[in-house]
Structure formats: C-alpha cells, structure tokens
C-alpha cells in the first residue's frame, strides 16, 4: 500500500494546535485504510513516500523548501490550507497588540497593517531566535510569492469549508480550480462515553456552567471571558492547555481565575473524557477572534450541547441556522451570551465521518497511483472509484469531491 508523508512545522507536536489535531485524525484514517503514514516535521532529508500531505499555508517558512524538494523529485503533494483571513488577523492584532519590542514593531506601527510585511518580520525573528541562520535562504522568494507557489503547485488543496476558498482568492489572488479542490470538514471522534456522570470539576456549581474549550491564549479571548463572567455572575469552566505556560498571558489568566468566584480552569482533559464535559454543561461558548472551522463546535453539537460561536469563523454553513453568534470585540455581546440558558439539544452529527474518511483515502490513492503512471490523470470520485481521464471522458461523470 502507498506511503503518506505528513509535512508540517518543527513544533507541530510540542506546540499542538488545531492543525495538529487534524493531522492525528488523518493519520488514524490512513492507518485504518492500510496506508503507511510517516512524518516530516524536522529538518531531516526528505523521507521516501508516494504522497506528501502538508498543513497550514500561513506558515510557509518550513513548508516551502520541503514541498519545493517534493516537486523537484516529481512527487505529488496535498495542501491543507487552514487559512486565517488576513482581514480578521489584522483586525485582531490591531485591537489586541502583543507587548514587548516585537509587538510594538509588528502590530503598533504601520507595518502591522501589512500581512506580508508582518509575516516576513516574524519569519526573520523566528530564524534568528532558533539560531537557524541557514534558514534565511528560505525567505526568498517573498512570503506572499511562496504561499502562491504552494497553492499553484499543490496537486490537491484540502479545505475545511467552501468559504475558505473565497478568502484564499481574496488574500492571494488565487482561484482554486475545481479539479484541485477537496472539501473535508472536521469531524468529532474519540470524545469518550456520552453517558458518563457529571465531571468532578463541576462540583459546587449551582447550575450547569458555561463551557469554553480550547487553548488558553489571547486569540481565544480566554481572559476577557473570565473577567466578563464576574460581571455576569455566571459560572464558566475553561478546558485547555496554555499556549505558553510561562507566558505573560497564561500568568495573567491563572491569577484572574484564582481570584474569580465564577471561573474555573482545567488545564487539559484527555479527549476520552471530553464527552462528559459537553454533556453536562449549559452550552459551549466560542468567542475566538479568528477561526477557520473550529472542531469544538461540531463536537458539542454531536453530544447535544448547545453552542454560541464566534462571528469570525468559516464554518457557519455547517451549523444549524439558528445558532447564536458572538462578537468577540463587543463586551455586551459576550455578556448577553453569558445570560443564555438554553435547553439541551438532540445530538446532531453535522459531519459524516465515513464520507470524509473515504474522500481522504480516495485522494491519497488517486495521487499515489497517478504518480506511478504519470501518463494518466486520475479523477477523485465521491464513491471511491479511480479511472484515467480518457475513461472518464467516455462515461457519465459523477460529482467530484468538493463539489
């Protein structure tokens, strides 16, 4: 069976994020299908594989040189973009600039309003900080041109929602051709027993608390929610590890929770125990400043937990039309949400895990077989059939993945 090599940043496992969770889900699917997964997260030489699958187009510093090597050797690669719209990111950093000299340079000046300039400076700082001076060579061509090269040269571009393609076109002037696009939403799994009793962490709450799940970091609005919970006199439980345990934000959040009568922080819960938290909470509050397609919302609804989610995400088309939205920049909006006491919902599986798994495996197999027989251009078909282009031309066409 073909080998799939997953490609990502060096700190992909040590600093896990949503992209890390996505990789783990995809690796599990690949193993279940009998494929051989491997990884390329460090600076080692290129591993041998039939297909390469890279994550996070907003971080081309490490992706670009690796995938350029993949192309030089004539191998196919897939790009999971996980793209954060420039307009949203710029608005967030303009209104919530980090402290320190770098924060002043990047976000409190005119430079901060240019995403390419801001990301180039960030890349230079990263290379110097990590003492990888040779990595400066990877900064040419420009940040924007490297991202555009990745988009143009990817054999398939995987999106979490169709809306992501619109923002990629706006931000990088690249319209993804139909044959290149595959849409695979996040799906919930591994959450544990939904019938489990109320978590011990809920002891002492007079009513089911509001639940906030995700990393403790400024972009998620954790500290702001905690402070507003005091004003609303509503109990909130935060579940998530800090982005940086020794960082100023984590310290400030820890102090705020310790002083709070209404906030409680559980710094990490095994996924096998999350179902109980969703099952016994009043609702899930997602007041993040920038998201792509947050998995926590889909998880909560799968377990009958109501949600109020951020305006700044691209997954709204997946959600029930009456899902209340929250403006993370507006205290009144968050306070209104904190007063919400919805009834429980019937569990709703918004994403078909088996369909997504088939699309993913079909993509791997089609590209692996096409690379073995370069004369054929294989189509990826929704029912898992692979046929050369000349055969497809003679037969009625079924919808392509991502249609």
CORGIJO-V757465 format. One record per pair of residues at least 4 apart in sequence whose C-alpha atoms are under 8 Angstrom apart, sorted by the first residue. I is the first residue (numbers start at 0). GAP is how many residues later the second one is. Records with the same first field share a line. If there is no record, write none. Layout:
I: GAP ; GAP
This chain:
0: 33 ; 34 ; 35
1: 33 ; 34 ; 47 ; 48 ; 49 ; 363 ; 366
2: 32 ; 33 ; 34 ; 35 ; 46 ; 47 ; 48
3: 26 ; 31 ; 32 ; 33 ; 34 ; 45 ; 46 ; 47 ; 48 ; 49 ; 360
4: 32 ; 33 ; 34 ; 35 ; 42 ; 43 ; 44 ; 45 ; 46 ; 47 ; 48
5: 17 ; 31 ; 32 ; 33 ; 34 ; 35 ; 46 ; 47 ; 48 ; 49
6: 32 ; 33 ; 34 ; 45 ; 46 ; 47 ; 48 ; 56
7: 4 ; 32 ; 33 ; 46 ; 47 ; 48 ; 54 ; 55
8: 32 ; 33 ; 50 ; 53 ; 54
9: 31 ; 32 ; 33 ; 52
10: 4 ; 5 ; 30
11: 4 ; 5 ; 8 ; 29
12: 7
14: 228
15: 4 ; 5
16: 4 ; 198
17: 4 ; 276 ; 277
18: 4 ; 36 ; 37 ; 63
19: 4
20: 4
21: 4 ; 164
22: 4 ; 32
23: 4
24: 4
25: 4 ; 331 ; 334
26: 4 ; 10
27: 4
28: 4 ; 328 ; 331 ; 332
29: 4 ; 5 ; 6 ; 7 ; 331
30: 4 ; 5 ; 6
32: 328
39: 4 ; 6 ; 7
45: 20 ; 23 ; 24
49: 25 ; 26 ; 318 ; 321
50: 24 ; 25 ; 26 ; 27 ; 313 ; 316 ; 317
51: 18 ; 23 ; 24 ; 25 ; 26
52: 24 ; 25 ; 26 ; 27
53: 9 ; 23 ; 24 ; 25 ; 26
54: 24 ; 25 ; 26 ; 27
55: 4 ; 23 ; 24 ; 25 ; 26 ; 27
56: 6 ; 22 ; 23 ; 24 ; 25 ; 26 ; 90 ; 93
57: 23 ; 24 ; 25 ; 26 ; 89
58: 4
59: 4 ; 83 ; 86 ; 87
60: 4 ; 62 ; 77 ; 78
61: 4 ; 76
62: 4
63: 4 ; 74 ; 82 ; 83 ; 86
64: 4 ; 73
65: 4
66: 4 ; 10 ; 83
67: 4
68: 4
69: 4 ; 5 ; 6 ; 7
70: 4 ; 5 ; 6
73: 297
74: 296
75: 78 ; 79 ; 291 ; 292 ; 295
76: 77 ; 78 ; 79
77: 76 ; 77 ; 78 ; 79 ; 80
78: 71 ; 72 ; 75 ; 76 ; 77 ; 78 ; 79
79: 77 ; 78 ; 79
80: 76 ; 77 ; 78
81: 77 ; 78 ; 210
82: 81 ; 85 ; 209
83: 4 ; 5 ; 206 ; 207 ; 208
84: 4 ; 82 ; 83 ; 86
85: 4 ; 29 ; 85
86: 4
87: 4 ; 201 ; 202 ; 224
88: 4 ; 201
89: 4 ; 22 ; 23 ; 24 ; 25
90: 4
91: 4 ; 5 ; 127 ; 197 ; 198
92: 4 ; 5 ; 14 ; 19
93: 13 ; 14 ; 18 ; 19
96: 6 ; 7 ; 10 ; 11
97: 5 ; 6 ; 9
98: 4 ; 5
99: 4
100: 4
101: 4
102: 4 ; 5
103: 4 ; 5
104: 4 ; 6 ; 7
105: 5 ; 6 ; 12 ; 15
106: 4 ; 5 ; 6 ; 11
107: 4
108: 4
109: 4
110: 6 ; 7
111: 5 ; 6
112: 5
113: 4
114: 4
115: 4 ; 27 ; 28
116: 4
117: 4
118: 4 ; 24
119: 4 ; 19 ; 22 ; 23
120: 4
121: 4
122: 4 ; 16
123: 4 ; 12 ; 15
124: 4
125: 4
126: 4 ; 5 ; 6 ; 8 ; 9
127: 4 ; 5
131: 4
134: 4
135: 4
138: 4
139: 6
140: 4 ; 5
141: 4
142: 4
143: 4 ; 28
144: 4
145: 4
146: 4 ; 25
147: 4 ; 24 ; 26
148: 4
149: 4
150: 6 ; 23
151: 22
153: 26
154: 25 ; 212
155: 23 ; 24 ; 25 ; 26
156: 19 ; 23 ; 24 ; 25
157: 23 ; 24 ; 25 ; 26
158: 5 ; 6 ; 22 ; 23 ; 24 ; 25 ; 26
159: 4 ; 23 ; 24 ; 25 ; 26 ; 132 ; 133 ; 155
160: 4 ; 22 ; 23 ; 24 ; 132 ; 153 ; 154
161: 4 ; 21 ; 240
162: 4 ; 151 ; 152
163: 4 ; 128 ; 150
164: 4 ; 10 ; 11
165: 4 ; 9
166: 4
167: 4 ; 5 ; 6 ; 7
168: 4 ; 5 ; 6 ; 7
169: 4
175: 4 ; 5
176: 4
177: 224 ; 225
178: 200 ; 221
180: 220 ; 221
181: 219 ; 220 ; 221
182: 218 ; 219
183: 172 ; 175 ; 176 ; 218
184: 108 ; 166 ; 171
185: 107 ; 108 ; 109 ; 112 ; 165
186: 108 ; 111 ; 112 ; 164 ; 165 ; 166
187: 107 ; 110 ; 111 ; 114 ; 163 ; 165
188: 110
189: 81 ; 82
190: 80 ; 81 ; 82 ; 83 ; 84
191: 79 ; 80 ; 81 ; 82 ; 83 ; 84
192: 79 ; 80 ; 82 ; 83
193: 81 ; 82 ; 85 ; 109
194: 81 ; 84
195: 79 ; 80
196: 79
197: 4 ; 78 ; 79 ; 82
198: 4 ; 77 ; 78 ; 81
200: 65
201: 6 ; 7
204: 4 ; 30
207: 72 ; 73 ; 74
208: 25 ; 26 ; 27 ; 28 ; 72 ; 73 ; 74
209: 24 ; 25 ; 26 ; 27 ; 71 ; 72 ; 73 ; 74 ; 75 ; 128
210: 25 ; 26 ; 27 ; 28 ; 66 ; 67 ; 70 ; 71 ; 72 ; 73 ; 74
211: 24 ; 25 ; 26 ; 27 ; 72 ; 73 ; 74
212: 25 ; 26 ; 27 ; 71 ; 73 ; 83
213: 6 ; 24 ; 25 ; 26 ; 27 ; 82
214: 5 ; 24 ; 25 ; 26 ; 27 ; 28
215: 4 ; 6 ; 24 ; 25 ; 26 ; 27 ; 34
216: 4 ; 5 ; 25 ; 26 ; 27 ; 32 ; 33
217: 4 ; 5 ; 31
218: 69 ; 70 ; 71
219: 66 ; 67 ; 68 ; 69 ; 70
220: 4 ; 66 ; 67 ; 68 ; 107
221: 4 ; 16 ; 31
222: 4 ; 29 ; 30 ; 33
223: 4
224: 4 ; 62 ; 109
225: 4 ; 10 ; 30 ; 31 ; 34 ; 36 ; 37
226: 4 ; 29
227: 4 ; 103 ; 106 ; 107
228: 4 ; 5 ; 6 ; 7 ; 33 ; 34 ; 106 ; 109
229: 4 ; 30 ; 31 ; 32 ; 33
230: 104
231: 103 ; 106 ; 107
232: 29
233: 28 ; 104 ; 105
234: 26 ; 27 ; 28 ; 29
235: 26 ; 27 ; 28
236: 26 ; 27 ; 28 ; 29
237: 25 ; 26 ; 27 ; 28 ; 29
238: 26 ; 27 ; 28 ; 29 ; 30
239: 25 ; 26 ; 27 ; 28 ; 29
240: 26 ; 27
241: 8 ; 25
242: 7
243: 6
244: 5 ; 6
245: 4 ; 5
246: 4
247: 4
248: 4
249: 4
250: 4
251: 4
252: 4
253: 4
254: 4
255: 4
256: 6 ; 7 ; 8
268: 4 ; 5
269: 4
270: 4
272: 4
273: 4
274: 4 ; 28
275: 4
276: 4
277: 5 ; 6 ; 22 ; 25 ; 26 ; 27
278: 24 ; 25 ; 26
280: 24
281: 23 ; 24 ; 59 ; 60 ; 61 ; 62
282: 22 ; 23 ; 24 ; 25 ; 58 ; 59
283: 13 ; 16 ; 21 ; 22 ; 23 ; 24 ; 25
284: 22 ; 23 ; 24 ; 52
285: 11 ; 21 ; 22 ; 23 ; 24 ; 40
286: 22 ; 23 ; 39 ; 40 ; 41 ; 47
287: 22 ; 24 ; 40
288: 21 ; 23 ; 39 ; 40
289: 22 ; 23
290: 21 ; 22 ; 23
291: 21 ; 22 ; 23
292: 20 ; 21 ; 22
293: 4 ; 19 ; 21
294: 4
295: 4
296: 4 ; 10 ; 12
297: 4 ; 21 ; 51 ; 52 ; 53
298: 4
299: 4 ; 5 ; 6 ; 7
300: 4 ; 5 ; 6 ; 44 ; 46 ; 47 ; 48 ; 49
301: 45 ; 46 ; 47 ; 48
302: 43 ; 44 ; 45
303: 40 ; 41 ; 42 ; 43 ; 44
304: 39 ; 40 ; 42
305: 36 ; 37 ; 38 ; 39
306: 16 ; 17
307: 15 ; 16 ; 17 ; 18 ; 29
308: 14 ; 15 ; 16 ; 17
309: 15 ; 16 ; 17 ; 18
310: 14 ; 15 ; 16 ; 17
311: 15
314: 4
316: 4
317: 32
318: 4 ; 31
325: 7 ; 8 ; 11
326: 6 ; 7
327: 5 ; 6
329: 4
330: 4
331: 4
332: 4
333: 4
334: 4
335: 4
350: 5
351: 4
352: 4
353: 4
354: 4
355: 4
356: 4
357: 4 ; 24 ; 25 ; 26
358: 4 ; 23 ; 25 ; 42
359: 4
360: 4
361: 4 ; 18 ; 19 ; 22 ; 23
362: 4 ; 17
363: 4
364: 4
365: 4 ; 12 ; 13 ; 14 ; 20
366: 4 ; 11
367: 4
368: 4
369: 4 ; 5 ; 6 ; 7 ; 8
375: 12 ; 13
376: 11 ; 12
377: 8 ; 9 ; 10 ; 11
378: 7 ; 8 ; 9 ; 10 ; 13 ; 21
379: 4 ; 5 ; 6 ; 20 ; 21
380: 4 ; 5 ; 17 ; 18 ; 19 ; 20
381: 16 ; 17 ; 18 ; 19
386: 4 ; 5
387: 4
388: 4
389: 4
390: 4
391: 4 ; 5
392: 4
398: 4
